[in-house]
Amino acid sequence: MLDEEAFANKEFKFKYPYFGKQLDESDTIGGYAVSPKKAKAYYWMYSLSEIINSLIDAGLEVCYLHEFDTICYNVGNMELVNTSQYQHLEWKNKIPMQYSIKAKIRPK
């Protein structure tokens, strides 16, 4: 949803519509977990409600949803705040950067 290049420069700009299904293309794959490689990749947004409702519709029970104001990789000009999390300090406690969900098969 945010413009990654602007975000790396500590600018808060929207690039992608949160509720839209606009396709985003990239000429590289990889990133924080592996070195980037040349390849065609496609990305699109899902709203939080689409993700949660898809889990519920699949018969899963949502155990928790956690939000974090840190992210597991440095998108540029971020501070390492612990062993594996980065943050723009001026945005601490202001916007969620990542979340985790735990779901399990609903008992019958």
N, C-alpha and C positions, 0 to 999 in steps of 0.2 A: 504494500500500500504506500510506503514511503519511498521517496527517491533516494536510492542508495548512495549516489554520488553526492547529492546535496547533504545527506545525513553525515557522510564522512567529513564534510566541511562544517559540521555543527549547524546546518540549516535544516529546518523542519518544513519540508515540502511534500505534498502528496503527488505521487506519480500514477498510481493505479486506483481505480474506483473500488471501494470496499465491497459494494454490492454488485459490481459488474462482473462479467465473465470475459473480459478482454484478455485475449491471448498475448503472452509476452514471449518473444523469441530471443535466444541467446546463441552466440557462436562458441560458447565454452561450457563445459560441464566440470563439476568439482567445486572446490571452495575450501571451507574451513576444515573439512575432514581429509581431503586429498588434494594434491596439486592440480590446478586447472589444466584441462586438456581441450584441444580444438574438437568440437563436435556440435551439432545442432541440438539444442535443448528447448523445450517449451514449458512454460509455467502459467498458472492462472490462480486467481484468488478463490478462497472459500471463506465465507463468514463463519464466525464462531458458532452461531446457531446452526448452520448447515452441518458442521462437524459433529456437534453434540447430538442433534436430531438424527443424524445418520447412524450414530452408535445406538441410540435408543431404538430406531426403526429396525436395526439388525438384531434386536433382542438382547442387547447388552445393558447392563446396569452400570451407570456412571458412578464410580466410587468417589472421585474427587476431580476438581479442576483447580490447578494452581497457576497463578500469574507471577511473572518475574519482571523486575525493571532492569535486568541484566540480560546479556546474550552470550552464547558460548563461543563467539569468535569476534574479532575486531574488524568492523566494517570501515574503520579509518578514524583516526584521532580520538580513540576511546582509551579509557584508563583500565588497566587490569586491577580489578577490585578484590579478587581472591585467586586461587590457583588456576581457575578455568573460566572465569566470568569477566566480561567487559561491560563498560558503562560510560555514557556521556554524563559526567558528574552533575552538570547543570540541569539534567532531566531526571535525576534520581527521584524516585517516588512519584513521577508525573505521568509516565506512559508505560504500558506493558510492552516488553520487548520479546518475550517468549512465554509459552505456557506448557504445562504438562497435564495430561489427562490419564486417569486410570479407569478402565472399564473391565467388567468381568461378565461371564455368561450368567444370565439371570437364572436363579434356581427355579425348578419346575414345581 
